[in-house]
């Protein structure tokens, strides 16, 4: 089992770099955190996330689904299905 944690962040960045993405961090001047926005860009497509694992996930989604990655009306809401299965109504 692999779980999101501190030790998965650098491997996510390595994958992105090996895929040819330019990577950088944009600090948030108003927040106390050292950096808050992880960025990647390739072929004019830009990605932004709060951590490297999420950044890799967004890149993977766009690579798989293309520029029309948004949920289509004909597609099921998997998150709703999973929540309903995990928290069934008590009737």
LUMTI-700577 format. One record per residue: residue in three letters; x, y, z of N, C-alpha, C in turn; chain. Coordinates in Angstrom, 3 decimals. Example, Ala and Ser with C-alpha at 12.3 -4.5 7.8 and 13.67 -1.06 7.14 Angstrom:
(pt "Ala",(13.190,-5.690,7.800),(12.300,-4.500,7.800),(13.200,-3.300,7.800),"A") (pt "Ser",(12.850,-2.250,7.080),(13.670,-1.060,7.140),(12.900,0.030,7.870),"A") 
***
This chain:
(pt "Unk",(0.845,-1.179,0.000),(0.000,0.000,0.000),(0.887,1.238,0.000),"A") (pt "Unk",(0.521,2.210,-0.789),(1.204,3.497,-0.779),(0.204,4.530,-0.278),"A") (pt "Unk",(0.681,5.441,0.569),(-0.190,6.461,1.143),(0.493,7.813,1.015),"A") (pt "Unk",(-0.294,8.818,0.755),(0.249,10.170,0.657),(0.903,10.553,1.975),"A") (pt "Unk",(2.149,10.971,1.882),(2.920,11.386,3.055),(4.113,12.186,2.568),"A") (pt "Unk",(4.889,12.669,3.499),(6.067,13.456,3.141),(7.041,12.720,2.250),"A") (pt "Unk",(7.124,11.391,2.430),(8.095,10.628,1.636),(7.612,10.323,0.221),"A") (pt "Unk",(6.414,10.759,-0.138),(5.937,10.564,-1.516),(6.058,11.840,-2.353),"A") (pt "Unk",(6.356,12.954,-1.707),(6.386,14.218,-2.440),(7.537,14.296,-3.436),"A") (pt "Unk",(8.738,13.995,-3.009),(9.867,14.079,-3.943),(9.745,13.073,-5.093),"A") (pt "Unk",(9.328,11.828,-4.835),(9.111,10.933,-5.977),(8.079,11.476,-6.977),"A") (pt "Unk",(7.032,12.153,-6.489),(6.058,12.770,-7.398),(6.726,13.833,-8.253),"A") (pt "Unk",(7.585,14.638,-7.645),(8.301,15.669,-8.390),(9.270,15.052,-9.392),"A") (pt "Unk",(9.909,13.954,-9.016),(10.807,13.261,-9.935),(10.054,12.757,-11.164),"A") (pt "Unk",(8.870,12.197,-10.949),(8.060,11.717,-12.071),(7.717,12.875,-12.999),"A") (pt "Unk",(7.279,13.986,-12.421),(6.922,15.139,-13.239),(8.117,15.654,-14.033),"A") (pt "Unk",(9.256,15.731,-13.391),(10.460,16.206,-14.097),(10.841,15.223,-15.212),"A") (pt "Unk",(10.765,13.926,-14.939),(11.097,12.926,-15.957),(10.116,12.967,-17.125),"A") (pt "Unk",(8.880,13.404,-16.871),(7.895,13.555,-17.938),(8.115,14.840,-18.730),"A") (pt "Unk",(9.069,15.661,-18.298),(9.407,16.862,-19.041),(8.732,18.133,-18.568),"A") (pt "Unk",(8.127,18.121,-17.384),(7.465,19.311,-16.862),(8.466,20.238,-16.196),"A") (pt "Unk",(8.296,21.549,-16.427),(9.022,22.557,-15.671),(8.303,22.718,-14.340),"A") (pt "Unk",(9.070,22.777,-13.260),(8.489,22.830,-11.916),(8.960,24.074,-11.181),"A") (pt "Unk",(8.077,24.641,-10.373),(8.469,25.738,-9.498),(7.444,25.892,-8.376),"A") (pt "Unk",(7.827,26.677,-7.382),(6.970,26.983,-6.229),(6.683,28.475,-6.254),"A") (pt "Unk",(5.433,28.838,-6.013),(5.061,30.239,-5.894),(4.702,30.507,-4.444),"A") (pt "Unk",(5.519,31.287,-3.744),(5.215,31.598,-2.345),(3.973,32.478,-2.238),"A") (pt "Unk",(3.258,32.300,-1.157),(2.099,33.133,-0.869),(2.550,34.219,0.104),"A") (pt "Unk",(2.592,35.431,-0.365),(3.111,36.539,0.438),(2.259,36.813,1.670),"A") (pt "Unk",(0.974,36.468,1.629),(0.082,36.775,2.735),(0.012,35.670,3.784),"A") (pt "Unk",(0.489,34.497,3.470),(0.425,33.370,4.395),(1.752,33.196,5.107),"A") (pt "Unk",(1.707,32.554,6.267),(2.927,32.315,7.024),(3.701,31.107,6.519),"A") (pt "Unk",(3.069,30.243,5.730),(3.755,29.053,5.246),(4.872,29.443,4.287),"A") (pt "Unk",(5.893,28.621,4.239),(7.060,28.903,3.411),(6.709,28.926,1.923),"A") (pt "Unk",(5.887,27.974,1.485),(5.401,27.950,0.111),(4.073,27.231,0.100),"A") (pt "Unk",(3.192,27.673,-0.779),(1.845,27.113,-0.768),(1.373,26.635,-2.125),"A") (pt "Unk",(2.040,27.030,-3.191),(1.527,26.697,-4.512),(2.608,26.018,-5.342),"A") (pt "Unk",(2.402,24.740,-5.642),(3.325,23.965,-6.472),(2.841,24.069,-7.907),"A") (pt "Unk",(3.750,24.351,-8.834),(3.375,24.563,-10.234),(4.151,23.639,-11.162),"A") (pt "Unk",(3.505,23.296,-12.271),(4.140,22.516,-13.337),(3.632,23.059,-14.664),"A") (pt "Unk",(4.502,23.017,-15.677),(4.103,23.467,-17.006),(4.822,22.640,-18.062),"A") (pt "Unk",(4.068,22.326,-19.113),(4.626,21.623,-20.270),(3.708,21.886,-21.454),"A") (pt "Unk",(4.292,22.163,-22.599),(3.529,22.372,-23.833),(2.419,23.418,-23.660),"A") (pt "Unk",(2.693,24.456,-22.879),(1.713,25.518,-22.690),(0.619,25.215,-21.693),"A") (pt "Unk",(0.620,24.033,-21.114),(-0.384,23.667,-20.114),(0.203,23.874,-18.722),"A") (pt "Unk",(-0.509,24.614,-17.891),(-0.045,24.890,-16.540),(-0.926,24.187,-15.527),"A") (pt "Unk",(-0.290,23.739,-14.458),(-0.969,23.031,-13.375),(-0.572,23.664,-12.057),"A") (pt "Unk",(-1.489,23.695,-11.108),(-1.244,24.294,-9.809),(-1.920,23.443,-8.739),"A") (pt "Unk",(-1.199,23.170,-7.646),(-1.757,22.365,-6.564),(-1.099,22.753,-5.245),"A") (pt "Unk",(-1.676,22.268,-4.158),(-1.159,22.594,-2.830),(-0.036,21.680,-2.387),"A") (pt "Unk",(0.203,20.586,-3.113),(1.322,19.706,-2.788),(1.722,18.909,-4.029),"A") (pt "Unk",(2.935,18.359,-4.034),(3.422,17.638,-5.216),(2.577,16.430,-5.612),"A") (pt "Unk",(2.000,15.729,-4.648),(1.180,14.564,-4.981),(-0.077,14.973,-5.739),"A") (pt "Unk",(-0.713,16.036,-5.284),(-1.896,16.541,-5.984),(-1.516,17.066,-7.361),"A") (pt "Unk",(-0.356,17.693,-7.470),(0.118,18.196,-8.753),(0.269,17.057,-9.756),"A") (pt "Unk",(0.885,15.975,-9.325),(1.028,14.806,-10.201),(-0.341,14.238,-10.571),"A") (pt "Unk",(-1.269,14.237,-9.632),(-2.619,13.749,-9.923),(-3.327,14.574,-10.977),"A") (pt "Unk",(-3.192,15.895,-10.906),(-3.807,16.759,-11.915),(-3.192,16.533,-13.288),"A") (pt "Unk",(-1.876,16.396,-13.320),(-1.192,16.125,-14.590),(-1.674,14.793,-15.162),"A") (pt "Unk",(-1.747,13.773,-14.317),(-2.198,12.455,-14.780),(-3.627,12.524,-15.314),"A") (pt "Unk",(-4.502,13.272,-14.635),(-5.884,13.394,-15.091),(-5.944,14.059,-16.459),"A") (pt "Unk",(-5.183,15.140,-16.638),(-5.199,15.822,-17.926),(-4.588,14.953,-19.019),"A") (pt "Unk",(-3.524,14.251,-18.708),(-2.910,13.368,-19.708),(-3.867,12.252,-20.113),"A") (pt "Unk",(-4.643,11.748,-19.199),(-5.563,10.641,-19.478),(-6.830,11.125,-20.174),"A") (pt "Unk",(-7.422,12.229,-19.652),(-8.720,12.696,-20.154),(-8.608,13.802,-21.188),"A") (pt "Unk",(-7.432,14.380,-21.335),(-7.243,15.447,-22.316),(-7.728,16.798,-21.813),"A") (pt "Unk",(-7.836,17.739,-22.755),(-8.237,19.094,-22.388),(-9.687,19.181,-21.928),"A") (pt "Unk",(-10.494,18.207,-22.272),(-11.889,18.159,-21.811),(-12.005,17.208,-20.624),"A") (pt "Unk",(-11.219,17.474,-19.594),(-11.120,16.585,-18.435),(-12.320,16.680,-17.501),"A") (pt "Unk",(-13.123,17.753,-17.630),(-14.233,17.958,-16.709),(-15.258,16.823,-16.786),"A") (pt "Unk",(-15.975,16.639,-15.681),(-17.024,15.625,-15.609),(-18.096,15.920,-16.644),"A") (pt "Unk",(-18.486,14.898,-17.365),(-19.538,15.025,-18.364),(-20.873,14.589,-17.759),"A") (pt "Unk",(-21.956,15.128,-18.279),(-23.284,14.817,-17.735),(-23.572,13.322,-17.749),"A") (pt "Unk",(-23.033,12.611,-18.714),(-23.306,11.180,-18.848),(-22.469,10.324,-17.888),"A") (pt "Unk",(-21.512,10.935,-17.191),(-20.630,10.168,-16.309),(-21.169,10.135,-14.883),"A") (pt "Unk",(-20.978,9.021,-14.200),(-21.460,8.922,-12.822),(-20.568,9.714,-11.865),"A") (pt "Unk",(-21.132,10.091,-10.733),(-20.360,10.735,-9.674),(-19.798,9.634,-8.773),"A") (pt "Unk",(-18.573,9.246,-9.029),(-17.941,8.165,-8.263),(-17.810,8.555,-6.797),"A") (pt "Unk",(-17.491,9.825,-6.519),(-17.352,10.238,-5.122),(-18.674,10.065,-4.382),"A") (pt "Unk",(-19.800,10.402,-5.014),(-21.105,10.178,-4.377),(-21.326,8.694,-4.105),"A") (pt "Unk",(-20.994,7.845,-5.084),(-21.162,6.400,-4.905),(-20.346,5.890,-3.718),"A") (pt "Unk",(-19.102,6.353,-3.620),(-18.224,5.886,-2.539),(-18.709,6.362,-1.178),"A") (pt "Unk",(-19.160,7.625,-1.087),(-19.679,8.124,0.186),(-20.950,7.400,0.590),"A") (pt "Unk",(-21.828,7.136,-0.379),(-23.064,6.411,-0.078),(-22.763,4.995,0.410),"A") (pt "Unk",(-21.736,4.366,-0.166),(-21.378,3.017,0.266),(-20.732,3.038,1.657),"A") (pt "Unk",(-19.937,4.052,1.934),(-19.253,4.144,3.229),(-20.184,4.587,4.344),"A") (pt "Unk",(-21.166,5.429,4.013),(-22.083,5.972,5.006),(-23.527,5.753,4.571),"A") (pt "Unk",(-23.975,4.489,4.608),(-25.357,4.202,4.165),(-26.367,4.844,5.114),"A") (pt "Unk",(-27.511,5.202,4.541),(-28.587,5.775,5.356),(-29.045,4.764,6.389),"A") (pt "Unk",(-29.322,5.247,7.572),(-29.823,4.390,8.656),(-31.343,4.451,8.629),"A") (pt "Unk",(-31.954,3.541,7.913),(-33.420,3.550,7.827),(-33.990,2.363,8.519),"A") 
***
